[in-house]
């Protein structure tokens, strides 16, 4: 249930959004009024991103862009476009993101270059291009831009960004059904992130736990349940250590799914109940609803029809209008249960019948 794209996009956007200004703390003759204004707007945008208000963040990033252009801050302008593109991705405006990344690359390409000048910014924008094409369903172009970015990042020695790019290429290979190739890229990412984590150089340990989780998901797809559990337990151990509550809930749910495939129902149910309670405590409605749905299915299979009915009523209340009809039908199928009249009293029977109206 963990959304790796949003996790990576959110983490990288928040981390790198501060790079929109080349502001110096030691001002001698230079005036940094315009760059200060750009930095202030970036700071406000970062706060809105943290609150998931991406539309407002975009407003302030565009204001920052104006000041970066007025000061002719080329690196700042390039990274500003990168961050605008990242927010567009979060808004699921993939074509808008593509335009922002393209504009950023145009700024760089117009500038005289030497050495590593603007290489960092170019690598970020190329990765953004790859992400946009991936989300637009063009895996071939996504892979091209990821590799272009990877070549620069390798030259710069930016380990964490290299690891992230390997994970992005792994997603492309996963989409092609090349699970072994994808696992190879995730293995490279894992090695990089574990090394950085041990040396306390990894910016956020959540991305390592997400790689463990993603690797487990791939092994599950390949039918390797034991390997899947191995990496899920790694993710769970790290998420507990860093107190990543939503990660823990997702790990529990994933372990439940694997245990279910192994027909280890007692253990599966235990992990499902843990995930359900954590999702509820975290107020994660969509994930909680899915956990309720899964638990209801188990109760029905075990003949625990009253508990099934109770859970389905809750699922109905939490469902979108477009999904309520399906849940109502699930409830009404209780009418086909043997000894229905003995299990449910008249009021409950009337309530069940009411779901067809």
RAWO-V236914 format. One record per residue. RES is the residue in one small letter. PSI is psi in whole degrees, 0 to 359 (999 if undefined). D_FIRST is the distance of its C-alpha to the first C-alpha in Angstrom with 1 decimal. Layout:
# RAWO-V236914
RES|PSI|D_FIRST ; RES|PSI|D_FIRST
This chain:
# RAWO-V236914
x|349|0.0 ; x|130|3.8 ; x|98|6.3 ; x|321|9.1 ; x|312|11.7 ; x|325|11.8 ; x|308|11.9 ; x|316|14.7 ; x|316|16.3 ; x|314|16.5 ; x|311|17.8 ; x|321|20.3 ; x|315|21.5 ; x|322|22.3 ; x|316|23.9 ; x|349|26.0 ; x|338|26.9 ; x|350|29.7 ; x|14|31.3 ; x|358|32.8 ; x|143|36.2 ; x|33|38.7 ; x|132|40.3 ; x|143|42.8 ; x|346|43.6 ; x|100|47.2 ; x|124|49.0 ; x|283|52.5 ; x|338|53.8 ; x|148|50.6 ; x|128|49.3 ; x|29|45.5 ; x|311|45.6 ; x|320|43.5 ; x|327|41.0 ; x|317|40.8 ; x|320|40.0 ; x|314|37.3 ; x|321|35.8 ; x|316|36.0 ; x|324|34.1 ; x|318|31.4 ; x|317|31.1 ; x|318|30.7 ; x|318|28.0 ; x|320|26.1 ; x|320|26.3 ; x|325|25.0 ; x|318|22.0 ; x|334|21.2 ; x|10|21.4 ; x|22|19.2 ; x|81|22.5 ; x|329|22.4 ; x|315|25.4 ; x|322|27.6 ; x|319|26.5 ; x|321|27.6 ; x|313|31.0 ; x|328|31.7 ; x|323|30.7 ; x|327|33.1 ; x|320|35.7 ; x|321|35.3 ; x|320|35.7 ; x|315|39.0 ; x|325|40.3 ; x|322|39.1 ; x|319|41.0 ; x|328|44.1 ; x|359|44.3 ; x|39|43.8 ; x|94|41.1 ; x|310|39.8 ; x|319|37.1 ; x|319|36.0 ; x|317|36.0 ; x|313|34.0 ; x|329|31.2 ; x|315|31.4 ; x|321|30.6 ; x|313|27.7 ; x|326|26.2 ; x|316|27.0 ; x|319|25.1 ; x|319|22.0 ; x|323|22.1 ; x|322|22.7 ; x|318|19.5 ; x|330|17.6 ; x|359|19.6 ; x|26|18.6 ; x|80|22.3 ; x|325|22.1 ; x|323|25.9 ; x|320|26.8 ; x|317|25.0 ; x|319|26.9 ; x|318|30.1 ; x|315|29.6 ; x|321|28.9 ; x|318|31.9 ; x|321|34.1 ; x|317|33.2 ; x|326|34.2 ; x|321|37.4 ; x|315|38.4 ; x|316|38.1 ; x|340|40.0 ; x|351|42.9 ; x|135|43.4 ; x|136|45.9 ; x|147|43.9 ; x|145|44.9 ; x|221|43.3 ; x|9|39.7 ; x|124|40.3 ; x|8|37.2 ; x|317|35.4 ; x|313|32.5 ; x|321|32.2 ; x|317|32.5 ; x|317|29.8 ; x|315|27.3 ; x|321|28.3 ; x|320|28.1 ; x|321|24.6 ; x|321|23.9 ; x|315|25.6 ; x|317|23.5 ; x|318|20.2 ; x|313|21.8 ; x|324|22.9 ; x|314|19.6 ; x|341|18.0 ; x|0|21.1 ; x|13|20.6 ; x|86|23.4 ; x|325|22.3 ; x|313|25.9 ; x|324|26.8 ; x|312|23.5 ; x|320|24.5 ; x|310|28.1 ; x|325|27.3 ; x|316|24.9 ; x|323|27.8 ; x|317|30.3 ; x|318|28.5 ; x|321|28.0 ; x|317|31.7 ; x|313|32.6 ; x|324|30.1 ; x|318|31.5 ; x|326|35.0 ; x|344|34.2 ; x|29|32.5 ; x|87|29.4 ; x|312|27.3 ; x|318|24.1 ; x|325|24.1 ; x|315|25.0 ; x|317|22.0 ; x|317|19.7 ; x|321|21.6 ; x|320|21.3 ; x|326|17.5 ; x|318|17.8 ; x|325|20.3 ; x|321|18.0 ; x|322|15.5 ; x|314|18.6 ; x|325|19.6 ; x|316|16.3 ; x|332|16.9 ; x|353|20.4 ; x|9|19.4 ; x|73|21.1 ; x|322|18.8 ; x|318|21.7 ; x|319|22.5 ; x|317|19.0 ; x|326|19.0 ; x|317|22.4 ; x|320|21.2 ; x|326|18.3 ; x|320|21.1 ; x|319|23.2 ; x|315|20.7 ; x|315|20.2 ; x|318|23.9 ; x|311|24.5 ; x|321|21.9 ; x|319|23.1 ; x|315|26.7 ; x|323|26.1 ; x|316|24.3 ; x|328|27.2 ; x|8|29.7 ; x|35|27.9 ; x|356|27.6 ; x|128|23.9 ; x|328|23.2 ; x|118|19.9 ; x|343|18.6 ; x|328|15.0 ; x|332|15.2 ; x|316|16.4 ; x|327|13.7 ; x|326|11.2 ; x|320|13.6 ; x|314|13.7 ; x|314|9.9 ; x|320|10.3 ; x|318|13.5 ; x|319|12.2 ; x|318|10.0 ; x|317|13.3 ; x|324|15.4 ; x|318|13.5 ; x|326|14.2 ; x|353|17.7 ; x|13|18.1 ; x|79|18.7 ; x|318|17.1 ; x|319|19.2 ; x|324|18.4 ; x|314|14.7 ; x|323|15.3 ; x|314|17.7 ; x|331|15.3 ; x|321|12.6 ; x|328|15.7 ; x|315|16.7 ; x|317|13.5 ; x|317|14.0 ; x|317|17.7 ; x|318|17.4 ; x|324|15.0 ; x|318|17.5 ; x|319|20.3 ; x|5|19.3 ; x|45|18.1 ; x|86|14.7 ; x|315|13.7 ; x|325|10.2 ; x|319|9.6 ; x|315|11.3 ; x|317|9.3 ; x|322|6.0 ; x|315|8.7 ; x|314|10.2 ; x|320|7.7 ; x|320|7.4 ; x|319|11.2 ; x|314|11.7 ; x|320|10.6 ; x|316|13.0 ; x|325|15.6 ; x|318|15.6 ; x|328|16.4 ; x|359|19.1 ; x|27|20.4 ; x|76|20.4 ; x|322|20.0 ; x|312|21.3 ; x|321|19.0 ; x|314|15.9 ; x|322|17.0 ; x|314|17.6 ; x|324|14.1 ; x|317|12.7 ; x|322|15.3 ; x|315|14.6 ; x|319|11.0 ; x|314|12.5 ; x|323|15.3 ; x|317|13.5 ; x|322|11.4 ; x|315|14.8 ; x|327|16.7 ; x|355|14.6 ; x|39|15.0 ; x|90|11.4 ; x|311|12.6 ; x|315|9.9 ; x|321|7.4 ; x|318|10.8 ; x|319|12.0 ; x|320|9.5 ; x|320|10.4 ; x|316|14.0 ; x|315|13.9 ; x|318|13.1 ; x|321|15.7 ; x|319|18.1 ; x|321|18.1 ; x|315|18.9 ; x|322|21.7 ; x|317|23.1 ; x|335|23.4 ; x|1|25.2 ; x|19|27.5 ; x|70|26.4 ; x|326|27.0 ; x|318|27.8 ; x|324|24.6 ; x|313|22.8 ; x|316|24.8 ; x|315|24.0 ; x|321|20.2 ; x|327|20.6 ; x|319|22.8 ; x|317|20.2 ; x|321|17.5 ; x|315|20.4 ; x|328|21.0 ; x|350|17.5 ; x|155|17.2 ; x|157|18.4 ; x|323|21.9 ; x|341|21.1 ; x|350|18.9 ; x|325|21.4 ; x|318|23.8 ; x|317|21.4 ; x|321|20.7 ; x|320|24.4 ; x|321|25.2 ; x|321|23.1 ; x|317|25.1 ; x|339|28.3 ; x|349|28.0 ; x|336|28.9 ; x|339|32.4 ; x|356|32.5 ; x|137|32.0 ; x|143|35.2 ; x|34|37.2 ; x|315|35.2 ; x|333|38.3 ; x|332|38.4 ; x|318|34.8 ; x|139|34.7 ; x|180|37.6 ; x|320|39.0 ; x|318|37.1 ; x|321|33.7 ; x|319|34.8 ; x|323|35.8 ; x|319|32.5 ; x|315|30.7 ; x|330|33.2 ; x|339|32.6 ; x|349|29.1 ; x|351|30.9 ; x|999|33.0
